[in-house]
Amino acid sequence: MDSGQNGGVTCLREEEIKDLPPLAINYLNYIGGTLNKSPLTVLEYGSDLRLFFRFMKVRRNIVSADTDFSEINVADIDKDFICSITLEDAYAFLAYCRTKRNNDSNARARKAVALKRFYRYLEIQGILPGKNNIAFLDSPKNKKSLPKYLTLDQCYSLLNAVEGPNSRRDYCMLTLFLNCGLRLSELVGINISSISFSNRTIRILGKGNKERVVYLNDTCIAAINRYLEERPRDGVKDRDALFLSNRLTRISRESVQKIVDKYLTKAGLGNMGFSVHKLRHTAATLMYQYGNTDVLQIKALLGHENLSTTEIYTHVYDEQVKKAVDNNPLNKPGK
């Protein structure tokens, strides 16, 4: 995916949407170009709809059940097929995602939203001939769980694991993840022109193309400056992109994920459920624990829309306090 910050389908490679039915492509153009949804959201909705239509071709015996899903073409699905889909079909799809693809409740909830919004679009456009039954699709209940995060010592181990020809770049990326709580898409989208060294801030384009300003501490400033000293200048394709790949283009989300996974493994933290997104959880948790920071400040830093999303970090601290009390050596049954 192009990491440009223009929003919408124009930021996606043509091959990422051309294999979808025409009505789905029209819908993605609408949410990207008119509703100004981020390129990542457009791509995710397109992926969900593609999977759903592939499932429907199998469900209706148009293709064999043992066909490789990735080989099922859905570009030929027409309006009549889409309008004939029932609420029962949608629930069968969510059940398939749980039992066959091991999707958790969050992933299935997103797929349900993608379907409901697509059919709502068809309803508004007057394409559905009758009642929009998909509007009654219930989303799976999200199970609230505490976010997984690295301890302070594990953070040091991760940073100390960085080495190699791109060590300054990689160290800078990890530093921004752990100090600023950035999302993956936000980090790869950083432009040099968005950084103000005089104000010690960086402008971040977050979910829904909403911009926020993030403060850079001494560690972040030092890491950026050290990286810029060796960042290539000649032959760079995107001259304003902060983080570059070895091909001198803006680094991709996939490359950053691989880099983070590599250092997690090297630091002895592999196969422990950590990921790029867990670094964002780590930043928020450490700030709440050690930074004398209230939940409203963390909400602003992370770019959360709802306070309830941020309050989970207070529960992390509460759980730690409870564990500390339980582990008190005097915690023994009395006489």
C-alpha positions as CSV (number, residue, x, y, z in Angstrom):
1,M,0.0,0.0,0.0
2,D,1.2,3.5,-0.8
3,S,1.9,5.2,2.4
4,G,1.0,8.6,1.1
5,Q,-1.3,10.7,3.2
6,N,-4.0,11.6,0.6
7,G,-6.6,9.2,1.9
8,G,-9.0,7.0,0.0
9,V,-8.7,4.5,-2.8
10,T,-6.3,6.7,-4.8
11,C,-3.6,5.6,-2.2
12,L,-4.2,1.9,-3.0
13,R,-2.5,0.0,-5.8
14,E,-5.0,-0.9,-8.5
15,E,-4.5,-4.6,-8.1
16,E,-5.7,-4.4,-4.5
17,I,-9.3,-3.6,-5.6
18,K,-9.6,-4.5,-9.2
19,D,-10.6,-8.1,-8.4
20,L,-13.7,-7.0,-6.4
21,P,-17.3,-6.7,-7.8
22,P,-18.0,-3.3,-9.4
23,L,-20.5,-2.4,-6.7
24,A,-17.8,-3.0,-4.0
25,I,-15.3,-0.9,-5.9
26,N,-17.9,1.9,-6.1
27,Y,-18.4,1.6,-2.4
28,L,-14.6,1.8,-1.6
29,N,-14.3,4.8,-3.8
30,Y,-17.2,6.4,-1.9
31,I,-15.8,5.8,1.6
32,G,-12.3,6.8,0.5
33,G,-13.1,9.8,-1.7
34,T,-16.2,11.2,0.0
35,L,-16.1,10.0,3.6
36,N,-12.4,10.5,3.7
37,K,-11.7,7.1,5.3
38,S,-8.0,6.3,5.6
39,P,-6.3,4.1,3.0
40,L,-5.9,1.4,5.7
41,T,-9.6,1.4,6.5
42,V,-10.5,1.2,2.8
43,L,-8.1,-1.7,2.3
44,E,-9.4,-3.6,5.3
45,Y,-13.1,-3.2,4.2
46,G,-12.1,-4.3,0.7
47,S,-10.4,-7.4,2.1
48,D,-13.4,-8.2,4.3
49,L,-15.8,-7.9,1.4
50,R,-13.6,-10.0,-0.9
51,L,-13.5,-12.8,1.7
52,F,-17.2,-12.6,2.2
53,F,-18.0,-12.9,-1.5
54,R,-15.5,-15.9,-1.8
55,F,-17.3,-17.5,1.1
56,M,-20.7,-17.0,-0.7
57,K,-19.4,-18.6,-3.9
58,V,-18.5,-21.7,-1.9
59,R,-21.8,-21.6,0.1
60,R,-23.8,-21.5,-3.0
61,N,-21.8,-24.3,-4.7
62,I,-20.6,-22.0,-7.5
63,V,-17.1,-23.2,-6.7
64,S,-16.0,-26.4,-4.9
65,A,-15.5,-26.3,-1.2
66,D,-12.0,-27.5,-1.5
67,T,-10.9,-24.6,-3.8
68,D,-8.1,-22.5,-2.5
69,F,-9.9,-19.3,-1.2
70,S,-7.1,-17.1,-2.6
71,E,-7.9,-18.5,-6.1
72,I,-11.6,-17.7,-6.0
73,N,-12.5,-14.8,-8.4
74,V,-15.3,-12.5,-7.2
75,A,-15.0,-9.7,-9.8
76,D,-17.9,-11.3,-11.8
77,I,-20.4,-11.1,-8.9
78,D,-23.2,-8.9,-10.1
79,K,-26.0,-6.8,-8.5
80,D,-28.5,-9.7,-8.4
81,F,-26.1,-11.9,-6.5
82,I,-25.3,-9.2,-4.0
83,C,-29.0,-8.3,-3.5
84,S,-29.9,-12.0,-3.0
85,I,-27.7,-12.4,0.1
86,T,-29.6,-13.0,3.3
87,L,-29.1,-12.3,7.0
88,E,-28.5,-16.1,7.4
89,D,-25.7,-15.9,4.9
90,A,-24.0,-13.1,6.9
91,Y,-24.3,-15.1,10.2
92,A,-22.9,-18.2,8.4
93,F,-19.9,-16.1,7.3
94,L,-19.2,-14.9,10.8
95,A,-19.4,-18.5,12.0
96,Y,-17.0,-19.6,9.3
97,C,-14.6,-16.8,10.3
98,R,-14.6,-18.1,13.8
99,T,-14.4,-21.8,13.3
100,K,-12.3,-22.1,10.1
101,R,-10.2,-18.9,10.2
102,N,-9.8,-18.6,14.0
103,N,-10.9,-14.9,13.9
104,D,-11.3,-13.4,17.4
105,S,-14.4,-11.3,18.3
106,N,-12.7,-8.1,17.3
107,A,-11.8,-9.3,13.8
108,R,-15.4,-10.7,13.3
109,A,-16.9,-7.5,14.6
110,R,-15.0,-5.5,12.0
111,K,-16.2,-7.9,9.3
112,A,-19.8,-7.4,10.5
113,V,-19.4,-3.6,10.4
114,A,-17.9,-3.8,6.9
115,L,-20.9,-5.8,5.7
116,K,-23.5,-3.6,7.4
117,R,-21.9,-0.4,6.0
118,F,-21.7,-1.8,2.5
119,Y,-25.3,-2.8,2.5
120,R,-26.3,0.5,4.1
121,Y,-24.6,2.2,1.1
122,L,-26.5,0.0,-1.3
123,E,-29.7,0.9,0.5
124,I,-29.1,4.7,0.3
125,Q,-28.1,4.4,-3.3
126,G,-31.4,2.7,-4.1
127,I,-29.7,-0.4,-5.3
128,L,-31.4,-2.9,-2.9
129,P,-34.8,-3.8,-4.3
130,G,-36.4,-4.5,-0.9
131,K,-35.6,-4.3,2.8
132,N,-32.0,-4.2,3.9
133,N,-31.8,-7.4,6.0
134,I,-28.1,-7.1,6.7
135,A,-28.9,-4.0,8.8
136,F,-30.1,-6.4,11.5
137,L,-26.8,-8.2,11.7
138,D,-25.5,-8.3,15.3
139,S,-21.8,-7.8,15.8
140,P,-19.9,-10.3,18.0
141,K,-19.5,-9.1,21.5
142,N,-16.0,-7.8,22.1
143,K,-14.3,-9.5,25.1
144,K,-12.6,-6.8,27.2
145,S,-9.0,-7.9,28.0
146,L,-6.0,-6.1,29.4
147,P,-3.5,-5.0,26.7
148,K,-0.3,-7.0,26.5
149,Y,2.8,-4.8,26.9
150,L,6.6,-5.0,27.5
151,T,8.0,-4.3,30.9
152,L,10.6,-1.5,31.3
153,D,13.4,-4.1,31.4
154,Q,12.1,-5.8,28.3
155,C,12.0,-2.4,26.5
156,Y,15.7,-1.9,27.3
157,S,16.4,-5.4,26.0
158,L,14.6,-4.7,22.8
159,L,16.5,-1.4,22.2
160,N,19.8,-3.0,23.0
161,A,19.2,-5.7,20.5
162,V,19.4,-3.2,17.6
163,E,22.4,-3.6,15.4
164,G,23.4,-3.8,11.7
165,P,23.7,-1.5,8.7
166,N,20.3,0.1,9.4
167,S,20.7,0.3,13.2
168,R,20.2,4.0,13.5
169,R,16.9,3.9,11.4
170,D,15.7,0.8,13.3
171,Y,16.6,2.3,16.7
172,C,14.8,5.5,15.8
173,M,11.6,3.6,14.8
174,L,11.6,1.6,18.0
175,T,12.2,4.7,20.1
176,L,9.2,6.5,18.5
177,F,7.0,3.5,19.0
178,L,8.0,3.2,22.7
179,N,8.0,6.9,23.6
180,C,5.1,8.3,21.5
181,G,2.7,5.3,21.2
182,L,2.4,5.6,17.5
183,R,0.3,3.3,15.3
184,L,2.2,1.4,12.6
185,S,0.5,3.4,9.8
186,E,1.3,6.6,11.6
187,L,5.0,5.8,11.9
188,V,5.5,4.9,8.2
189,G,3.6,8.0,7.2
190,I,5.9,10.4,9.1
191,N,7.3,13.2,6.9
192,I,10.4,15.2,7.7
193,S,8.5,18.4,7.1
194,S,6.1,17.3,9.9
195,I,8.9,17.5,12.5
196,S,9.5,20.8,14.3
197,F,12.9,20.6,16.1
198,S,12.4,24.1,17.6
199,N,9.0,23.1,19.1
200,R,10.1,19.5,19.7
201,T,6.9,18.2,18.2
202,I,5.8,16.1,15.3
203,R,2.5,16.2,13.4
204,I,0.9,12.8,13.1
205,L,-1.9,11.8,10.7
206,G,-4.0,9.2,12.6
207,K,-7.2,7.2,12.1
208,G,-9.8,8.9,9.9
209,N,-7.1,11.3,8.6
210,K,-7.3,13.2,11.9
211,E,-4.1,15.2,12.7
212,R,-2.6,15.5,16.1
213,V,0.6,17.0,17.5
214,V,2.9,14.7,19.6
215,Y,5.6,16.0,21.8
216,L,9.2,14.6,21.3
217,N,11.3,14.0,24.3
218,D,15.1,14.2,24.4
219,T,15.5,10.5,23.5
220,C,13.3,10.9,20.4
221,I,15.0,14.1,19.3
222,A,18.5,12.4,19.7
223,A,17.4,9.3,17.8
224,I,15.9,11.3,14.9
225,N,19.0,13.4,14.6
226,R,21.4,10.4,14.6
227,Y,19.3,8.7,12.0
228,L,19.1,11.9,9.8
229,E,22.9,12.1,9.8
230,E,23.1,8.9,7.8
231,R,19.7,8.9,6.0
232,P,20.3,8.7,2.3
233,R,19.8,11.8,0.2
234,D,20.7,10.8,-3.3
235,G,18.2,8.8,-5.4
236,V,15.5,9.0,-2.8
237,K,12.0,8.4,-4.3
238,D,10.0,10.1,-1.6
239,R,12.3,12.9,-0.4
240,D,10.0,13.9,2.5
241,A,9.5,10.4,3.9
242,L,11.4,10.1,7.2
243,F,11.9,6.4,7.2
244,L,13.3,4.8,4.0
245,S,13.6,1.3,2.8
246,N,16.8,-0.1,1.2
247,R,15.2,0.8,-2.2
248,L,15.1,4.4,-1.1
249,T,11.3,4.5,-1.0
250,R,9.1,5.2,2.0
251,I,9.3,2.1,4.2
252,S,6.3,-0.2,4.1
253,R,4.2,-1.4,7.0
254,E,5.2,-4.9,6.3
255,S,8.9,-4.1,6.4
256,V,8.5,-2.4,9.8
257,Q,6.6,-5.4,11.2
258,K,9.4,-7.7,10.1
259,I,12.0,-5.4,11.6
260,V,10.2,-5.3,14.9
261,D,9.7,-9.1,14.9
262,K,13.4,-9.6,14.2
263,Y,14.5,-7.5,17.2
264,L,11.9,-9.0,19.5
265,T,13.3,-12.5,18.7
266,K,16.9,-11.3,19.1
267,A,16.0,-9.8,22.5
268,G,14.6,-13.1,23.6
269,L,11.0,-11.8,23.4
270,G,9.8,-13.8,20.4
271,N,6.8,-16.1,20.6
272,M,5.5,-14.2,23.6
273,G,2.6,-12.5,21.8
274,F,4.4,-9.2,21.3
275,S,3.9,-7.2,18.1
276,V,4.2,-3.7,16.7
277,H,0.8,-2.8,18.2
278,K,2.0,-4.0,21.6
279,L,4.7,-1.4,21.5
280,R,1.9,1.2,21.4
281,H,0.3,-0.4,24.4
282,T,3.7,-0.4,26.1
283,A,4.2,3.3,25.6
284,A,0.8,4.1,27.0
285,T,1.2,1.8,30.0
286,L,4.7,3.0,30.9
287,M,3.5,6.7,30.7
288,Y,0.6,5.9,33.0
289,Q,2.8,4.0,35.5
290,Y,5.9,6.2,35.6
291,G,5.0,9.5,34.0
292,N,2.6,11.1,36.4
293,T,0.2,11.3,33.5
294,D,-3.6,11.2,33.7
295,V,-5.8,9.3,31.3
296,L,-7.0,12.4,29.4
297,Q,-3.4,13.2,28.5
298,I,-2.8,9.7,27.3
299,K,-6.0,9.9,25.3
300,A,-4.8,13.0,23.5
301,L,-1.3,11.5,22.9
302,L,-2.7,8.2,21.4
303,G,-5.4,9.9,19.4
304,H,-8.2,7.9,20.9
305,E,-11.7,9.1,20.0
306,N,-13.4,7.7,23.2
307,L,-12.1,7.9,26.7
308,S,-13.2,4.3,27.3
309,T,-10.6,3.1,24.9
310,T,-7.9,4.8,26.9
311,E,-9.1,3.8,30.4
312,I,-8.0,0.2,29.9
313,Y,-4.5,1.4,30.8
314,T,-5.7,2.4,34.3
315,H,-7.0,-1.2,34.7
316,V,-3.5,-2.5,33.8
317,Y,-2.1,-0.4,36.7
318,D,-5.0,-1.6,39.0
319,E,-4.1,-5.2,38.2
320,Q,-0.5,-4.6,39.0
321,V,-1.4,-3.0,42.4
322,K,-3.7,-5.9,43.2
323,K,-0.9,-8.4,42.3
324,A,1.6,-6.5,44.5
325,V,-0.8,-6.7,47.4
326,D,-1.5,-10.4,46.9
327,N,2.3,-11.0,46.8
328,N,2.9,-9.3,50.1
329,P,4.8,-11.8,52.3
330,L,2.4,-11.0,55.1
331,N,-0.5,-12.2,52.9
332,K,-1.0,-15.4,54.9
333,P,-4.1,-16.7,56.6
334,G,-4.2,-15.5,60.2
335,K,-4.9,-17.6,63.2
